[in-house]
Amino acid sequence: MSRVRLIETTLLILFGLLLAAATVNDVTRQTHVNQRLIDDLRTWRAYTHHDYHNLSIEQTLFGERSQREVVCGNTTPGAPKSRIQVCLAIWGPVVDSKRVVHGGWYLPTGTEEDLRRHRYGCFGPASRGICPTAAEAAAEHRSTSAGARA
Amino acid sequence: MPRSPQISGWLGHLGGERLGYRVFLIAILAASVAYGVLLALLRAHTYNASLTRWAIGLVALLNLVVFAGPILISTDVFSYLAYARMGVVHGIDPYTHGPVAIVGDPVFYYVGHDWLHVATAYGPVYTLLSYPLGALGLVGGLWGMKLYALLASAATLALTWSVARRRGHDRVFALLAVGANPLYVIYGLGGAHNDLIMLALMMVAVAFTLSDRDAAAGATVVVGALVKATVAVLLPFMVLARRRSAAVYGALGALGLCALAGWLAFGVHGIDVVSALSRDSAFVSTDSFPNELAHLFGKPGVFPVDHDLLKAALVLIVIHLLWRTWRGYDWVAASGWALLAISVTSTWLLAWYILWPLPLAVITRDRRLLVATLFVQALFIAHQTSPLFAPVS
């Protein structure tokens, strides 16, 4: 059985090395992602001139691996999401610890989730195809009004 | 710390400040290093009575401090309580509805967002065990859950001590390797996870085999599996190694009785453990090793085909372990390897899952199991540390 044990131990060591490499790689990758997110938050604060800390970051709107983020935060002081929010679509290389804002949109007071139908006041190229069309916005407004009456 | 009712507000009088994630990470790293040094020192230390008292005192202190404190890291305990309150207070079957069915209940606010629509995945024995706590209100139920975890932890540690002695191992080392383990204390006990109840029943089953009570051992494994299904993996190794039919009869008897109780209490959904397992095995957590390996090989994450490959790998490992057990390998070690393989190949890995093999690892002669278990735990902790290098705020 010692030969079996030797093979098992060899395989265990090799697999352990693989797991260790995967872990180190993932920590490094996540650290880079975190650094990018820090730059995105800094970009939002610089763009809006608000030094708010309760900001939300959406990383998947433009694709899982796009490295394009959407950062949302209040336009006036208040609890998170309790005010009108401005969302900025941010991507590109880091220059002076900041990235480039390619557009954005607003969300009404009390909006928990950044859904297409909630967006308005869209601006910049990033909002193309992301924001509702005029017809969709009108339909949303009608359904909201009907809901309010009911 | 997860959002939680103030159950340990009186500790605030001792001073200090709210625990941030960064401080928590530094503390868990320090605790892990201290744990490693402790185990290394124990290896070089000779056994004596004062060391025994010191070890028991340390483990008791750790358990009691965490018991007295707030819920740590996970919201799972609020899900347990929500399922209990669904059944007891609201008359809703937790096997067919998620906590979203009790939006107005005080516990709903604390349930993790990902689990609001998810029906319970736990076995009927656990659900029935949790029902009395559902009637105690939010804070009373929470303390009840913490008490269950503490008692289960005490039973696991006592049995680890006893079984280590009976199998000729260093019982002090065994006690400290489990009872002072940072993942066991902080994540397992701190989160009041029902995995501790499963571990206690697992150790009861091992203890029964040492007394040649195979029927009771088989029955206990089944009861444990109807708390949390994973522990069922012990049964084939036990049966194969013991080569006695009593364990099979005991298991079948317990399965029949518990299934009947589950069916009477919850209907067919209460005994359909397979569906719940299939559903949960499709989840992916960022800390799982398959997810890390996918990133290493340049993939964005785990794909459905990977789930099939992982299941195939797990089956091969279990078959190899069964063959080894048949050829005389320690069935307890084989069971521990199988539990470790389940956690490593799972795409949904949480800290308390890598506790499963630990009590078995300290009562086997094959030291590779303990080294592998602690290595996997160390990798898990290391994987948490990226916020230390680039804190997002």
Interface residues (C-beta under 8 A of the other chain):
Chain A: M1 V4 E8 T9 L12 G16 L18 L19 A20 A21 A22 T23 V24 N25 D26 V27 R29 Q30 T31 H32 N34 Q35 L37 I38 L41 H53 E64 R65
Chain B: F289 N291 E292 L293 H295 L296 P300 G301 R324 R327 G328 Y329 V344 R368 A372 F375 V376 L379 A382 H383 T385 S386 P387 F389 A390 P391 V392 S393
